[in-house]
Amino acid sequence: MTLAVPNRTSSSALTSSAAAPRAPESEVVLASGGAPITTYAWDYGTQRPELRTLYEKSKDLNWNARTDLAWTTNVDPESQIVNDAFNPIFGTDIWKKLDPKTEIPKLRRHLASYMISNFLHGEQGALLATAQIVEQAPTMDAKLYAAAQVFDEARHVEAYNRYLSEKIELVYPPSAHLKTLLDTVLGDSRWDFKFLGMQILIEGVALGAFGLIHQTAEEPLIKQITQMIMQDEARHVAFGVMSLKGFYADMPASELRDREEFVIESSRLLRDRFLAQEVWATVGLPQAECEAAAASSMMLQMFRRLLFSKIVPNVKRLGLLTPRVRKGFEELDVIEYETWEPSA
């Protein structure tokens, strides 16, 4: 067989030729309405070494929800999966009237389902938001890590769904507060809103909640699931902090105002998502009385404040703890965390 040999260009021809073609570093694709929907990053080199390091760490720390979790663990869904002290009506007159053999076990199951179901729905929101970040992030470093996080979120959805389906055998719909926030994050076309809403706020609250649950949970499987997911979530929050570092420094006041209002309103929604409003009528308890008891519960107030221990210092590190945001955090009674260590 005779092989065709391509024509060779002489060295003199190469010398006189024009410079080699080069793709632009990035390219933004707009929807018909003018909103950015995709950003190509044609520069595949490393621009943000810390994000590449985070990407490598994510690959090294991968785990399998099917094989690395003890699914053979026997779980009683009516036991104290989460300590009764975290029940919003624990110790109230309503609680004292409940039958300890029938009504309290039923309430435990529903509250555990409500809490874990909203973790599940939040993880699906993170899955969708991070997929959008892959499309919209301006650098290849961010796209690669976001792709790794998409797989993390899929694994979290798998783990929580299996626990709810097989162990609790009850799944609640998403809290109205959480759904409102997810709709806002997923529906905004600005890429930094994806990072700010999901990586800093939602993931930050989740990390705080997971830490408390891991310390207080009495059921070993949910404790293990929480521990595994916390390892991933810490990287996710760090990803948001690294990606947004310096982004707001010179932002025009009108644009910064949008971010300030978003942080304040999102924080209010995140605070109220743990009030369990959907549970009380479902289990046959007086809705108004339970909501009032939950609102005045000292334990729940402490729990909700601690959820912001990861958010406030990271908002401050990003330069978003402006006087307006500070006032919002003071009204939420979480400004005490501004001196705590940020996540990245």
N, C-alpha and C positions, 0 to 999 in steps of 0.2 A: 504494500500500500504506500502511496506517495502522500506525504503530509504537505499541506500548503504552508509556506513560511511567510509570515507577514512582512510587509516592507519595513525596512529599518530606516529611521531618520538619522541623518548625519549629525555629528556633534555641532557643526556650524549652523545647521538648521535649527537645532535646539537653542543655541545661543541667541539667534536672532528672533525666535518666536516670542509671542506675547506671554505675559505672566500666566501661570496656571489658573484655571477658574477656581473660584472659592465661594462657597455658599455663605449667605449671611448668618450671623450668629443665632438669630431667632426670627420668627415670622408669625404674626398674629392673624388668625382667620376670624373674620367677623360674620355673625349671623345677619340675616336680611334686615333686622332691626338695628344693626350697628353694634350689638353687644359682642364682646370677644367670647368665642366658644372653644377655640383650640389655639395653643401656642406651640409651634414647632421650635425645638432647640437644636439647630443644625451644628452647633459646636458641641462635640461629644467629649471634649477634654474635661478635666476636673477644674472647676472654678471655685468650688466650695469644699475644701478637703474635709472639713468636719462633717458635712453631709455624706460624703463618700464613706467616711469611717463609720457613721451611723448605719449606712446601708450594709456594709460588711458585717457589722455586729448583728444586724437583723438576720442576715443569712446564717450566721453561726449559731444564733439562739432560736432557730425555728423548732417548733414542737408540733406533734400530731395529736389533735383532739381525740382521735379514735383510739390510739394506742398508748398515749402517755398519761391518760387519766384513768382512775380506778372506777370504771363503770360497774364493776361487780359489787360495789358498796351498797349495802342495804340502807335505804333512806326512808324514814317515817315522815311523810309530808305534814303530819299534824304535831310533830315534836318541835322543840325550839331550834329550828334551823338557824334563825337569828335570835339572839337573846330577847326575851319578852320585854326587857327594859327599853328596847328601841321601838316598841309598839306605841304609836301616838296617843293611845288612850290608856296605856298601862298605869295602874295605880289610881285611876279616877273612879268616881262613883259608878260609871257605866261598866268599867272593868270588874269591879267588885260584885256586880249583880250577875255576871256571866257564870254559867255552869262550868266548873273546871273540867268536867269529864266529857262534855259534848261541845259547848259553845266556844270555849277557849281554843281547843284543838282545831276546830273549823276555822276560827279567825286566824290562827297561826298559819294555816295552809294558804288562806287567801292573801294574807299580807306578804308571805314569802313569794307567792306567785306574782303579786302586783309589783314588788320590788325587782325581782329577777326578770320579769317580763319587760319592764322598762329598760333594764340593762340590755336585754336582747334587742329591743327596738332601737335603742341608742346605738348599738353596734351595727345594726343595718344602716342607720343614718350615716355612721362613720364610714362604712363600706362604700356607700354611694358618694359621699363627699370626697373621700380620698381618690376615688376613680375620677372625679372631676378635677382634682388637684393634678393628677397625672396628665390630664389634657391641658390644663391652664398654667401650670408652674413654668416660670420663665427660664429655668436652667435644667440641664440634663441631670445634675446632681439631685435636685429636688424631685424630678420625675422618677428616677431610679428608686429613691427611698420611698416615695409615695406608692410605687408599684409593690414594694415589699410590704408596706402597711396594708394595702388592699388585701393581700393574702392573710395578714394578721387578723384583719376584721372578719374575713370569711371564716376563719378558724374560731373566732369568738362567737359569731352567730351560730356556728355548728354546735359548740359546747353548751351555750346557754339554752338553745332550742332542745337539745337532747336531754338536758337536765330537767327542763320544764315538762317535756313530753313523757319521759320515762319515769321520773322520780316524783315530781309534784303532780303531774297529770292534770294541769290546769294552766291556761295561758290567758293573761289579761290583755286587752287592747292597749295601745300607747296612751299615756297621760296626755290630756289636752295641752298642757304646758310644754311637754317635750315635743309633741307633734308641731305646735306653732313654731318652736325654735328650729326644728329640723327643716320645716318648709322655708323658713327665712334663709337659712344657710344654703340650702340646695338651690333656692330660686334666685339668689343674688349672683350676678355675672362677674363681680370683682373677685379676682383670685385671692386677695389678702383676706376677704371676708370668709372664705373657706377655711383658711388657716386660723384666723382669729376665732371664728365661731366653733369650729370642730376641734382643732388641735389645742387651743388655749382654754376655751370655756367648757365645752362639753366633755372633752377628754380630761381636763383638769378636775372638774367635779367628780367624774367617774373615778379618777385615781384616788381622790380623797375618800370617796365612798367605799371603794374596794379595800383601802387600807384599814378603815374602821371595821368592815365586815370580816376581813381576814383575822383581825385581832380578837374579835368577839364571837365569831361563828362557832357553834357547837357541833355542826354536822361536818364530818371530815371531807366529803367529796366537794361540797361548795367551797370549803376552805382551800382545797387544792386547786380547783378551777380558778378561784379568785387570785391565788398566788401566781399562777401561770400567766393569767391575763394582765396582772399588774406589771410584770416584767416588760410586756409589750407596750402597755400604756405609758410607762415612764419614757420610753423612746419616742412615742408619738408626741407627747407634750414637748420633749426636747426638740423634736423636728420643727414644731411650730415656732418655738422661741428662736431657734437658729435661723429659720427662714425669714422671720419678720424683723430680726435685729437690725436696727437703724432705719427701717422702712418708713417710720412715722416721723422721723426727726425734722424733715423740712416740708412736711405735707401742708398744703394750704389750709387755713382755718376752717373753711367751709367743708372740705373733705374730711378733716379731722373730726368735725362735729358729728358726722355720720357714724364714725367709729365709736365716739364717746357714747352716743345714744344707744348704739348697738350693744356695747358692753354692759351698760346699766340695765337696759330692758332684758337682755338675755340672762343676766344674773338674777333678776327677779323671777323669771320663768324657771330657772334652774333651782332656785330656792323653794319654789312652790310645788315642784314636781314630786316631792316626797310626802305630801300631805295625805295621800291615799284616799282622796275624795271618792274615787270610784268603788271603793271596797265596802263602805259602811252600809249602803242600801242593799248591796248584793248579799250580804250576810244577815240582813234583817235587823240592823241596828238603826237608831234614829240619826238621820243624816246631820241635821243641824247641830245636835248635841255633840256628836263625834267630831265634827269639824271645829267646834268651839274648843273642845278638850284638846284636840291636836294643836290648835293655834297657841294654846297656853301651856303646852307640855314643855317643861324645862329641859328634859332629856332631848326632845326633838329639836328644840331651839339650839342646843349645843351641837347636836349632830349636823344640823343644817349650816351652822356657822363654820364648823370644821371642814365642811366640804369645800370651802373657799380658801383653804390653807395653801392650795396649789395655784389658785387663780390670781389672787391679789399680788403676790410677789412677782409673778410672771408678767402681769399687766404693767406693773411698775417698771420692770426691767425693759419692757418694750417702749417705755416713754409714754404710756397711755394713762398713767395715774395723774391726770390733769385735775385742776380744781373741780371740774364738773363731775368727773368719775369718782374722785375722792368723796364728794358729797353723797353720791349714790351709794358707795360702799359704807359710808358712815350710817346712812339710813338703813342699810341692810345689817348693820352691826358686825361688819367683817373687816373693818379697816385695821384691826389689831394685827393682821397677818402681813402687813406691808413690810415688816422687818424680817420676815422669815426668808429662808434660803430659796431662791428660784430653782426651777427644775433642770436647767441646762447650764 
